[in-house]
């Protein structure tokens, strides 16, 4: 039996792996002292210009053992991946190894989210670490799991991080101080966002040069979106209040607690009003049916009331669309075809929502509803901000197409953000990298990832489809019963209104609100009682079951489904 022992190194030389391969047992010697400026966290690689160093930034003190050293600065791995690509991207075997290299490097992030094969996942181990900084860890941990509808307690590898009492208590005064002034801070942030959105209406973006667009983008990110952490704090308070208020309450009482007005329902009413105003005029309705935007806009010039309705809607909800936080997704300002289908669908359904009662209840109940309502409101503001950024990015793209830097305006969505913002000279844009990212994007789209998973040895779990069965259970989040034909949508599309009965989908975001309002019942694979789909379904009065695993692969469009929003049951009534 051959036993080999060696200290861990970053990107070690080939004989290191040969040593591992020849050993029956290999031991990583990580209980020795960390060596600064050694090869534990850095290495020298060759390129066409000679040699260059890749160094992992770490936090280490004199005498620290290797196993005690942690990485700092979450962006280091992206820089390393980029360096490897720039120096070895044209090598014969690069694409064969690149996914493995990237997957390994992306594992040690000390951040709350990770990008895994083109999708953002919560790093739950680090969420637990963050929550452990405050007293009441077990309670807070349970609240977080309930809000996200996770059952990670069945996983043995959940990180246990227990800071000292001193550390916990040192954070407590900060939290109390922040909470006392939180409402004022959020009001100011809301005012800033609304001012920016309002001012952007007067921008002549079509006349901006590249520098002006980049300056606006940097201002939005540095001045406003860097404060987006405030929305996480808002949700944390909401989560804590909900956990306290829902304790020892019946399901009916919990549902009543979750009955509050939101920006989503306001959008449904606004769209319904707009639809009636446009479709009551035969010529306008015909232009919508033909998807004729030019004729539609010309008609609006002769109809001041309808024109005002249209632009008022765009001003309030122009950024609200499916996948609204993906810059590559066209919004309703651009996608006239989808906008037309949506307006026509609302005209045939004639949707009207009654006004919700104002927030009521005791002090804690009113406080919870305030934070919950604010959550939906800021989601809308965020969507509109992203719509502004998209317009600026596309204006940059159009100018780069004219100058021959890129081939198509949509190529800009496959560039590094530093390139878009002007931190990297435009004449250094690598068109081969754009092609590579486009192929990578198509590969990512083909994957069917699980809701959550445990990374083992740098490998993803097996992504098996759910076994077909007639009946499935989930969480009933909006009371009532509904029977109808299923319409299975894995992506946001607008089917014929008459076929839109039971919406079955993997997940929703606020952009799906207008679509949800058209359905008789809702079935969603992912989500929880405080998810967007749950909140909107309750406000719309539509029976909904959330957390139905494998629903999109189990049911087909046209299946007759029975949805029980009380028991959390979905049943196929015929095969």
Secondary structure, 3 states (H helix, E strand, C coil): CCEEEECCCCCCCHHHHHHHHHCCEEEECCCCECCCCCCCCEEEEEECCEEEEEECCEECCCCCEHHHCEECCCCHHHHHHHHHHHHHCCCCCHHHHHHHHHHHHCCCCCCCEEEECCEEEECHHHHHHHHCCCCCHHHHHHHHHHHHCCCHHHCCCCCCCCCCHHHHHHHHHHHHHHHHCHHHHHHHHHHHHHHHHHHHCCCCHHHCCHHHHHHHHHHHHHHCHHHCHHHHHHHHHHHHHHHHHHCCCCHHHHHHHCCCCCHHHHHHHHHHHHHHHHHCCHHHHHHHHCCCHHHHHHHHCCCHHHHHHHHHHHHHHCCCCCCCCCCCCCCCCCCHHHHHHHHHHHHHHCCCCCCCCCCCCCHHHHHHHHHHHHHHHHHHHHHHHHHHHHHHHHHHHHHHHHHCCCCCHHHHHHCCHHHHCCCCCHHHCCHHHHHHHHHHHHHHHHCCCCCCCCCECCECCCCCCCCCCCEEECEEEECCEEEEEEEEECCCCCCCHHHCCEEEECCCCHHHHHHHCCCCEEEECCCCCCCHHHHHHHHHCCEEEECCCCHHHHCCCCCEEEEECCCCEEEECCC
